[in-house]
Amino acid sequence: MSDRPHLTKFGAAMSDKERETLLLLTRGCDVAEIAETLGITTNYVYSLIRLLKARFDAKTNTGIVVRAVEEGIVGIDGTWRVEP
């Protein structure tokens, strides 16, 4: 998978890794599970989560998910709602 950007309703580009991390957070995965699933380090996952917190103006991982669901970017079922 490439790291080409995907547009969100916020008008900012979201990389494939950010997008995948958001979906995994929505599905209830923790940092270790995300790292294993994506084949990346936990430090990289923490960096991606920091980016997502800034993007969604959230203080917690749950806040990221709530905001993304409220904005119609992801579904509560962990599916992508905005076309890349």
C-alpha positions, 0 to 999 in steps of 0.5 A: 500500500502506498502512502499517497494522500486521501482527502477527508471532509476536513480538506486535509490529506490523510496518508494510507497509514493514518487512514489504516490506523484510524480504521483499526482504532475504530475497530477497537485495536490497541497500539500493539495490535495496530503495529502488528497488523500494519507491520510497523513499530509501536513508536510509528503508531504513536506518531500516527495517533498524535497526527490523528489527534491533531487532525480531529482536535481530540485528546484521546484515541476514543476522541479521534474515533468519536469525531471521525464518526460524527463527521461521517468519515468512518462508520461505527462499524469500522468502515470507511465512509469518505471515498479516498 
